[in-house]
Amino acid sequence: MVEKIKAEWLNQPIQNILAGIVVSLALIPEVIAFSFIAGVEPMVGLYASVVMAISISFLGGRPAMISAAAGAIALLVSPLVKEYGVDYLIFATIVMGIIQVIFGLLKVGSLLKFIPNSVMIGFVNALGILIFMAQLEHIFNISFATYIYVIVTLLIVYITPRFVKTIPAPLFAIVILTSVYIIFGADIKTVGDLGEIKRTLPELIIPNVPYTLETLLIVLPYSISMAIVGLVESLLTAKIVDDATGTMSNKNKESRGQGVSNIITGFFGGMGGCAMIGQSVVSVEYGGTTRLSTFTAGAFLMFMILVLGDIMVQIPMSVLAAIMVMVALKTFDWGTFKYVKYAEKSDIFVMLVTVVAVVLTNNLAVGVILGVLLSALFFLRKISNVTVTKEVSDVVTYKVAGNIFYASIESMIDHIDLNDKGQTIYLNFDDSRIYDDAGLEAIEQIVHQLKTHNQVYVTHLSKNSYDKFITRTTIEESHLIQKGVHDDV
């Protein structure tokens, strides 16, 4: 236990603290923007980010991953806030957390293994595009000084790591250029232009809603959507951080941790949140490897609100936007262009659909779910191809090859001549696998039609399939010839 605590909290502490500080600075503009999308005050998103980051650092299953108020959740709850108010949002956040805890107990995190590589590539690329697009409004059509700040920031972030390895380059850029702005001023946008930031601690509250079945039915559809979207983004982010750090995480623990964190966040007046993919990438990119980086992100954000509020509102938005542009460029999987040269057309199509769906809806979960469904359909189509070879001598033999299940039975039936008469017919399943009752029923149907005018035998069944025919079909045992030893699964 002691060694685990050391590994998850105390490994390279300075590096992780600095990474957490960079993340907290990168969180500010996005969280405030997400608050506006949800229709709430900036402090609702900031409080949620503080509480989520701090609590998930203890409860989550993925060290160095950052959780905070998220854009995907904000998009979902906007109608709820508009019609019923902030208290209903807070109550929905608490219910969302309860649902996520239940998901964790049901071990839904294990379902992540069913997301194919093409969807993951599309997901990562869409993320990079979204991060990049979100910065454009903070860079263009503002002032000439904005372009200067952006260019200088990019140069600092690009050049500094060649000379200084211990301090993240974005931190240099933020400190230096914020100081320049405070001293000399400039015609640029700052964090303070995004909204009012109150220098107060979050308070423990109970949502002021009627605790009735009617209220629950109002928030439940929102809470379920929030829970699913938040969990999808969190688990996919965990996988990205897993790959980036070469470590494994506990996805079911992460699900439970996300749930408990959202419950706590709701009771402190925050909106729902989940893992922040862009900020998690920032954390890892600039040295975050432990829970300390996550904790620092939340704690330093609270410190900035309470102590450095006057300075925080003067951070140039162009500096933060330029930093996130660099993150977007590093997030995009540039190996995709090589991938499309050798990947199957169906995989390329799934990847492109995932990217387009995410970019058009601004919702990562929508793209992933659509990509997974498309992949499943292509996979079913691929494995449902059944070949039937007809050999005629003294007897007629149909050699069936492929997977026999609900999606392939039509293909199998189409290849067998049900009008044969006066023949001895063997249905050979040595090169096939029978997976479900639909396959059994299809074979039973073929046998009953053929045996009206022929002698019919089903051959080369595995023991498992043979037993299924005996117990779950009306085919007489005399029509079954068990040969071969292959399995059906």
C-alpha positions as CSV (number, residue, x, y, z in Angstrom):
1,M,0.0,0.0,0.0
2,V,2.8,2.4,0.9
3,E,4.6,1.7,-2.3
4,K,1.4,2.2,-4.3
5,I,0.8,5.6,-2.6
6,K,4.4,6.6,-3.4
7,A,4.1,5.6,-7.1
8,E,0.7,7.3,-7.5
9,W,1.5,10.5,-5.6
10,L,5.1,11.1,-4.9
11,N,7.0,10.2,-8.1
12,Q,8.6,13.3,-9.5
13,P,6.5,15.7,-7.4
14,I,7.9,19.0,-8.8
15,Q,7.3,17.9,-12.4
16,N,3.8,16.9,-11.6
17,I,3.0,20.1,-9.6
18,L,4.2,22.2,-12.5
19,A,2.2,20.2,-15.0
20,G,-0.9,20.7,-12.8
21,I,-0.4,24.4,-12.7
22,V,-0.2,24.6,-16.5
23,V,-3.4,22.5,-16.7
24,S,-5.2,24.8,-14.3
25,L,-4.4,27.8,-16.4
26,A,-5.5,26.0,-19.5
27,L,-8.8,25.1,-17.8
28,I,-9.9,28.6,-17.1
29,P,-11.1,29.8,-20.5
30,E,-12.7,26.5,-21.5
31,V,-14.6,26.1,-18.3
32,I,-15.9,29.6,-18.4
33,A,-17.0,29.1,-22.0
34,F,-18.7,25.8,-21.1
35,S,-20.6,27.6,-18.3
36,F,-22.0,30.0,-20.9
37,I,-23.0,27.1,-23.1
38,A,-24.9,25.5,-20.2
39,G,-26.5,28.8,-19.4
40,V,-25.0,29.3,-15.9
41,E,-22.6,31.8,-14.3
42,P,-18.8,31.2,-14.8
43,M,-18.4,30.3,-11.1
44,V,-20.6,27.2,-11.5
45,G,-18.2,25.7,-14.0
46,L,-15.1,26.9,-12.1
47,Y,-16.4,25.4,-8.8
48,A,-17.2,22.1,-10.6
49,S,-13.7,22.0,-12.0
50,V,-12.1,22.6,-8.6
51,V,-14.2,20.0,-6.9
52,M,-14.0,17.4,-9.7
53,A,-10.2,17.6,-10.1
54,I,-9.5,17.4,-6.4
55,S,-12.0,14.6,-5.7
56,I,-11.1,12.5,-8.7
57,S,-7.4,12.7,-7.8
58,F,-8.3,10.5,-4.8
59,L,-11.2,8.5,-6.3
60,G,-10.3,7.9,-9.9
61,G,-8.7,4.9,-11.5
62,R,-6.3,6.8,-13.9
63,P,-3.5,8.9,-12.3
64,A,-2.6,12.2,-14.2
65,M,-6.0,12.4,-15.9
66,I,-7.8,15.7,-15.5
67,S,-11.6,15.9,-14.8
68,A,-13.6,19.1,-14.8
69,A,-16.7,20.8,-16.1
70,A,-17.0,19.5,-19.7
71,G,-18.4,20.9,-23.0
72,A,-20.2,17.8,-23.9
73,I,-22.1,17.9,-20.6
74,A,-22.8,21.6,-21.0
75,L,-24.4,21.0,-24.4
76,L,-26.8,18.4,-22.9
77,V,-27.9,20.4,-19.9
78,S,-28.6,23.7,-21.6
79,P,-32.3,23.0,-22.2
80,L,-32.8,21.9,-18.6
81,V,-31.2,25.1,-17.2
82,K,-33.2,27.2,-19.6
83,E,-36.6,25.7,-18.6
84,Y,-36.1,24.8,-15.0
85,G,-33.1,26.7,-13.6
86,V,-29.7,26.0,-12.0
87,D,-31.1,24.0,-9.0
88,Y,-32.5,21.4,-11.4
89,L,-29.1,21.2,-13.0
90,I,-27.4,20.6,-9.7
91,F,-29.9,17.8,-8.8
92,A,-29.4,16.3,-12.3
93,T,-25.7,16.3,-11.6
94,I,-26.1,14.4,-8.4
95,V,-28.4,11.8,-10.1
96,M,-25.8,11.6,-12.9
97,G,-23.2,10.6,-10.4
98,I,-25.4,7.9,-8.8
99,I,-26.0,6.4,-12.3
100,Q,-22.2,6.4,-13.0
101,V,-21.5,4.7,-9.7
102,I,-24.0,2.0,-10.7
103,F,-22.3,1.7,-14.1
104,G,-19.0,1.2,-12.3
105,L,-20.5,-1.5,-10.0
106,L,-21.8,-3.2,-13.2
107,K,-18.2,-3.1,-14.6
108,V,-19.2,-1.2,-17.8
109,G,-15.6,0.0,-18.1
110,S,-14.8,-3.4,-19.5
111,L,-16.8,-2.5,-22.6
112,L,-14.0,-0.2,-23.7
113,K,-12.2,-3.1,-25.3
114,F,-15.0,-3.3,-27.9
115,I,-14.1,0.1,-29.3
116,P,-12.1,-0.6,-32.5
117,N,-8.8,1.1,-33.5
118,S,-10.4,3.0,-36.4
119,V,-12.8,4.7,-34.0
120,M,-10.0,5.5,-31.6
121,I,-8.0,7.1,-34.4
122,G,-11.0,9.1,-35.5
123,F,-11.7,10.1,-31.9
124,V,-8.2,11.4,-31.3
125,N,-8.2,13.3,-34.6
126,A,-11.6,14.9,-34.0
127,L,-10.3,15.9,-30.6
128,G,-7.4,17.7,-32.1
129,I,-9.6,19.4,-34.6
130,L,-12.1,20.6,-32.0
131,I,-9.3,21.9,-29.7
132,F,-7.9,23.8,-32.7
133,M,-11.2,25.2,-33.8
134,A,-12.1,26.4,-30.3
135,Q,-9.1,28.7,-30.2
136,L,-9.8,30.5,-33.5
137,E,-12.3,33.0,-31.9
138,H,-9.5,34.0,-29.4
139,I,-7.0,34.7,-32.2
140,F,-8.6,36.1,-35.3
141,N,-10.5,39.4,-35.9
142,I,-9.5,41.0,-32.6
143,S,-6.4,43.1,-33.0
144,F,-2.9,43.2,-34.4
145,A,-1.5,42.9,-30.9
146,T,-3.3,39.6,-30.5
147,Y,-1.4,38.2,-33.4
148,I,1.9,39.3,-31.9
149,Y,1.0,37.7,-28.6
150,V,0.1,34.4,-30.4
151,I,3.3,34.4,-32.4
152,V,5.5,35.1,-29.4
153,T,3.7,32.4,-27.3
154,L,4.2,29.8,-30.1
155,L,7.9,30.7,-30.3
156,I,8.4,30.4,-26.5
157,V,6.5,27.1,-26.3
158,Y,8.5,25.8,-29.3
159,I,12.0,27.1,-28.4
160,T,12.1,27.0,-24.5
161,P,12.2,23.2,-24.2
162,R,15.5,23.1,-26.1
163,F,17.1,25.0,-23.2
164,V,15.0,24.4,-20.1
165,K,13.6,20.9,-19.4
166,T,12.4,21.3,-15.8
167,I,9.8,24.0,-16.2
168,P,7.0,23.5,-18.7
169,A,7.3,26.0,-21.6
170,P,3.6,27.1,-21.4
171,L,4.2,28.3,-17.9
172,F,7.1,30.5,-19.1
173,A,4.8,31.9,-21.8
174,I,1.9,32.7,-19.4
175,V,4.1,34.3,-16.7
176,I,6.2,36.4,-19.1
177,L,3.4,37.6,-21.4
178,T,1.0,38.3,-18.6
179,S,3.6,40.4,-16.9
180,V,4.2,42.2,-20.2
181,Y,0.5,42.9,-20.5
182,I,0.1,44.1,-16.9
183,I,3.1,46.5,-17.3
184,F,2.6,47.8,-20.8
185,G,-1.0,47.0,-21.7
186,A,-2.3,46.1,-25.1
187,D,-5.5,45.9,-27.2
188,I,-6.1,42.2,-26.5
189,K,-8.8,40.1,-24.8
190,T,-8.1,38.7,-21.3
191,V,-9.7,36.0,-19.1
192,G,-11.6,38.8,-17.3
193,D,-13.4,39.6,-20.6
194,L,-15.0,36.1,-20.5
195,G,-17.1,36.7,-17.3
196,E,-17.1,37.8,-13.7
197,I,-14.9,35.7,-11.3
198,K,-15.9,35.8,-7.7
199,R,-13.2,35.3,-5.1
200,T,-15.2,32.9,-2.8
201,L,-15.0,29.3,-1.8
202,P,-17.7,26.9,-3.0
203,E,-20.4,26.3,-0.4
204,L,-22.1,23.0,0.5
205,I,-25.8,23.3,-0.7
206,I,-28.9,21.2,-1.1
207,P,-30.7,21.7,-4.5
208,N,-33.8,23.7,-4.0
209,V,-36.2,21.5,-5.9
210,P,-39.3,19.5,-5.0
211,Y,-38.2,16.0,-4.0
212,T,-41.0,14.3,-5.9
213,L,-41.3,11.6,-8.5
214,E,-42.2,14.3,-11.0
215,T,-38.9,16.1,-10.4
216,L,-37.0,12.9,-10.8
217,L,-38.7,12.2,-14.1
218,I,-37.8,15.6,-15.3
219,V,-34.1,15.3,-14.6
220,L,-33.7,11.5,-15.3
221,P,-33.4,11.7,-19.1
222,Y,-30.8,14.5,-18.7
223,S,-28.9,12.6,-16.0
224,I,-28.8,9.3,-18.0
225,S,-27.4,11.2,-21.0
226,M,-24.9,13.1,-18.9
227,A,-23.8,9.8,-17.2
228,I,-23.3,8.0,-20.5
229,V,-21.6,10.8,-22.4
230,G,-19.4,11.7,-19.4
231,L,-18.4,8.1,-18.9
232,V,-17.6,7.5,-22.6
233,E,-15.3,10.5,-22.7
234,S,-13.7,9.6,-19.4
235,L,-12.9,6.0,-20.4
236,L,-11.6,7.0,-23.8
237,T,-9.5,9.7,-22.2
238,A,-8.1,7.1,-19.8
239,K,-7.2,4.9,-22.7
240,I,-5.4,7.8,-24.4
241,V,-3.4,8.5,-21.2
242,D,-2.7,4.8,-20.8
243,D,-1.2,4.7,-24.3
244,A,0.7,8.0,-23.7
245,T,2.3,6.9,-20.4
246,G,2.7,3.1,-21.2
247,T,0.6,2.3,-18.0
248,M,-2.7,0.6,-17.4
249,S,-5.7,2.0,-15.4
250,N,-8.7,0.6,-13.7
251,K,-11.6,1.6,-15.9
252,N,-14.3,0.4,-13.5
253,K,-12.8,2.3,-10.6
254,E,-12.6,5.3,-12.8
255,S,-16.4,5.0,-13.5
256,R,-17.2,4.8,-9.8
257,G,-14.8,7.6,-9.1
258,Q,-16.4,9.8,-11.8
259,G,-19.8,9.1,-10.2
260,V,-18.8,9.9,-6.6
261,S,-17.0,13.1,-7.8
262,N,-20.1,14.3,-9.7
263,I,-22.2,13.7,-6.6
264,I,-19.8,15.8,-4.5
265,T,-19.7,18.4,-7.3
266,G,-23.4,18.7,-7.3
267,F,-23.6,19.2,-3.5
268,F,-21.1,22.1,-3.9
269,G,-23.2,23.8,-6.6
270,G,-21.2,22.7,-9.6
271,M,-22.4,21.4,-13.0
272,G,-21.6,17.9,-14.2
273,G,-18.2,17.0,-15.4
274,C,-16.0,14.3,-16.8
275,A,-12.4,13.7,-17.9
276,M,-11.1,16.6,-20.0
277,I,-9.3,15.1,-23.0
278,G,-7.4,18.3,-24.0
279,Q,-6.3,19.1,-20.5
280,S,-5.3,15.5,-19.8
281,V,-3.1,15.6,-22.9
282,V,-1.6,18.9,-21.6
283,S,-1.0,17.2,-18.2
284,V,0.9,14.3,-19.8
285,E,2.6,16.4,-22.4
286,Y,4.2,18.6,-19.7
287,G,5.2,16.0,-17.2
288,G,2.1,14.8,-15.4
289,T,2.3,11.2,-14.4
290,T,0.7,10.9,-10.9
291,R,-2.4,11.9,-9.0
292,L,-0.5,14.9,-7.7
293,S,-0.8,16.7,-11.1
294,T,-4.6,16.2,-11.0
295,F,-4.9,17.4,-7.4
296,T,-2.6,20.4,-8.2
297,A,-4.8,21.4,-11.2
298,G,-7.9,21.7,-8.9
299,A,-6.1,23.1,-5.9
300,F,-4.2,25.8,-7.9
301,L,-7.3,26.8,-9.8
302,M,-9.0,27.4,-6.4
303,F,-5.8,29.3,-5.2
304,M,-6.0,31.5,-8.3
305,I,-9.7,32.2,-7.7
306,L,-9.2,33.2,-4.1
307,V,-5.7,34.7,-4.0
308,L,-4.7,35.6,-7.5
309,G,-8.1,36.6,-8.9
310,D,-6.9,40.1,-9.8
311,I,-4.0,38.6,-11.8
312,M,-5.9,35.7,-13.3
313,V,-8.4,38.0,-15.0
314,Q,-5.4,39.7,-16.8
315,I,-4.0,36.6,-18.4
316,P,-4.2,37.2,-22.2
317,M,-6.6,34.9,-23.9
318,S,-4.3,34.9,-27.0
319,V,-1.5,33.3,-24.9
320,L,-3.8,30.5,-23.6
321,A,-5.2,30.0,-27.2
322,A,-1.7,29.7,-28.7
323,I,-0.8,27.1,-26.1
324,M,-3.9,25.0,-26.9
325,V,-3.1,25.3,-30.6
326,M,0.2,23.5,-29.9
327,V,-1.7,20.9,-27.9
328,A,-4.1,20.4,-30.8
329,L,-1.2,19.8,-33.2
330,K,0.3,17.3,-30.9
331,T,-3.0,15.6,-30.2
332,F,-3.8,15.0,-33.9
333,D,-2.5,11.6,-35.0
334,W,-0.3,12.5,-37.9
335,G,0.3,8.8,-38.6
336,T,-3.3,8.7,-39.9
337,F,-2.0,9.6,-43.4
338,K,0.1,6.4,-43.4
339,Y,-2.8,4.4,-41.8
340,V,-5.1,5.2,-44.8
341,K,-2.7,3.7,-47.2
342,Y,-2.9,0.1,-45.7
343,A,-6.2,0.1,-43.8
344,E,-9.3,-1.6,-45.1
345,K,-11.8,0.8,-46.8
346,S,-14.4,0.0,-44.2
347,D,-12.0,1.0,-41.4
348,I,-11.1,4.3,-43.2
349,F,-14.8,5.0,-43.7
350,V,-15.5,4.4,-40.0
351,M,-12.6,6.7,-39.0
352,L,-13.8,9.5,-41.3
353,V,-17.4,9.2,-40.1
354,T,-16.3,9.4,-36.5
355,V,-14.3,12.6,-37.2
356,V,-17.1,14.2,-39.1
357,A,-19.8,13.3,-36.6
358,V,-17.7,14.7,-33.7
359,V,-16.9,17.9,-35.5
360,L,-20.4,18.5,-36.7
361,T,-22.1,17.8,-33.3
362,N,-19.2,19.1,-31.2
363,N,-19.9,15.9,-29.1
364,L,-17.1,13.3,-28.8
365,A,-19.5,10.7,-27.5
366,V,-21.8,10.9,-30.5
367,G,-19.0,10.2,-32.9
368,V,-17.7,7.3,-30.9
369,I,-21.1,5.7,-30.6
370,L,-21.8,6.1,-34.3
371,G,-18.3,4.8,-35.2
372,V,-18.8,1.7,-33.0
373,L,-22.2,1.0,-34.5
374,L,-20.8,1.3,-38.0
375,S,-17.8,-1.0,-37.1
376,A,-20.2,-3.6,-35.7
377,L,-22.3,-3.5,-38.9
378,F,-19.2,-3.9,-41.1
379,F,-18.0,-6.7,-38.9
380,L,-21.3,-8.5,-39.1
381,R,-21.3,-8.2,-42.8
382,K,-17.8,-9.5,-43.0
383,I,-18.3,-12.6,-40.9
384,S,-21.8,-13.4,-42.3
385,N,-20.4,-14.4,-45.7
386,V,-21.1,-18.1,-46.1
387,T,-19.8,-20.2,-49.0
388,V,-21.6,-23.4,-50.0
389,T,-19.8,-25.8,-52.4
390,K,-22.0,-28.4,-54.1
391,E,-20.3,-31.7,-55.1
392,V,-22.2,-34.3,-57.1
393,S,-21.3,-38.0,-57.5
394,D,-23.3,-40.9,-56.3
395,V,-24.5,-38.5,-53.6
396,V,-24.9,-34.8,-53.3
397,T,-22.7,-33.0,-50.8
398,Y,-23.1,-29.4,-49.7
399,K,-19.9,-28.2,-48.0
400,V,-20.8,-25.2,-45.9
401,A,-18.0,-22.9,-44.8
402,G,-18.4,-19.9,-42.6
403,N,-20.2,-18.7,-39.5
404,I,-23.7,-19.8,-39.1
405,F,-25.8,-17.3,-37.2
406,Y,-28.8,-15.0,-37.6
407,A,-27.1,-12.7,-40.1
408,S,-25.7,-15.4,-42.4
409,I,-28.5,-18.0,-42.6
410,E,-30.1,-16.3,-45.7
411,S,-26.8,-16.5,-47.6
412,M,-26.6,-20.2,-46.7
413,I,-30.1,-21.1,-47.7
414,D,-29.7,-19.3,-51.0
415,H,-26.9,-21.6,-52.0
416,I,-28.7,-24.9,-51.4
417,D,-31.1,-26.3,-54.0
418,L,-34.2,-27.1,-52.1
419,N,-35.8,-28.6,-55.2
420,D,-33.5,-31.7,-55.3
421,K,-35.5,-35.0,-55.5
422,G,-34.5,-38.6,-55.2
423,Q,-31.0,-37.9,-53.9
424,T,-28.9,-38.8,-51.0
425,I,-27.8,-35.4,-49.6
426,Y,-25.1,-34.7,-47.1
427,L,-24.8,-31.2,-45.4
428,N,-21.2,-31.0,-44.4
429,F,-20.4,-28.5,-41.6
430,D,-16.8,-29.4,-41.1
431,D,-15.6,-25.9,-42.1
432,S,-18.4,-23.9,-40.3
433,R,-19.3,-22.8,-36.8
434,I,-22.9,-22.7,-35.6
435,Y,-23.4,-19.9,-33.1
436,D,-27.0,-19.4,-32.3
437,D,-30.5,-20.9,-32.3
438,A,-31.3,-19.0,-35.6
439,G,-28.6,-21.1,-37.3
440,L,-30.0,-24.3,-35.8
441,E,-33.5,-23.4,-37.0
442,A,-32.3,-22.6,-40.5
443,I,-30.5,-26.0,-40.8
444,E,-33.6,-27.7,-39.4
445,Q,-35.7,-25.9,-42.0
446,I,-33.4,-27.0,-44.8
447,V,-33.4,-30.6,-43.6
448,H,-37.2,-30.9,-43.3
449,Q,-37.7,-29.4,-46.8
450,L,-35.1,-31.7,-48.4
451,K,-36.1,-34.9,-46.7
452,T,-39.6,-34.9,-48.2
453,H,-38.1,-36.2,-51.5
454,N,-34.5,-37.2,-50.4
455,Q,-32.4,-39.0,-47.9
456,V,-30.7,-36.2,-45.9
457,Y,-27.8,-36.3,-43.4
458,V,-26.1,-33.5,-41.4
459,T,-22.5,-34.4,-41.1
460,H,-19.2,-33.3,-39.4
461,L,-20.9,-31.6,-36.5
462,S,-18.9,-30.9,-33.4
463,K,-20.0,-32.5,-30.1
464,N,-21.4,-29.2,-29.0
465,S,-23.4,-28.7,-32.1
466,Y,-24.5,-32.3,-32.2
467,D,-25.9,-32.0,-28.6
468,K,-27.8,-28.8,-29.6
469,F,-29.4,-30.6,-32.5
470,I,-30.5,-33.5,-30.3
471,T,-32.0,-31.3,-27.6
472,R,-33.2,-28.2,-29.5
473,T,-34.4,-29.3,-32.9
474,T,-36.9,-31.9,-34.3
475,I,-34.3,-33.5,-36.5
476,E,-34.1,-37.2,-35.8
477,E,-30.8,-38.5,-34.5
478,S,-30.6,-40.9,-37.5
479,H,-30.1,-37.9,-39.7
480,L,-27.1,-36.6,-37.7
481,I,-23.6,-37.9,-38.3
482,Q,-21.1,-36.7,-35.8
483,K,-17.6,-36.4,-37.3
484,G,-14.7,-34.1,-36.6
485,V,-13.7,-32.5,-33.3
486,H,-13.9,-28.7,-34.0
487,D,-15.7,-26.4,-31.6
488,D,-18.5,-24.0,-32.4
489,V,-17.0,-21.2,-30.3
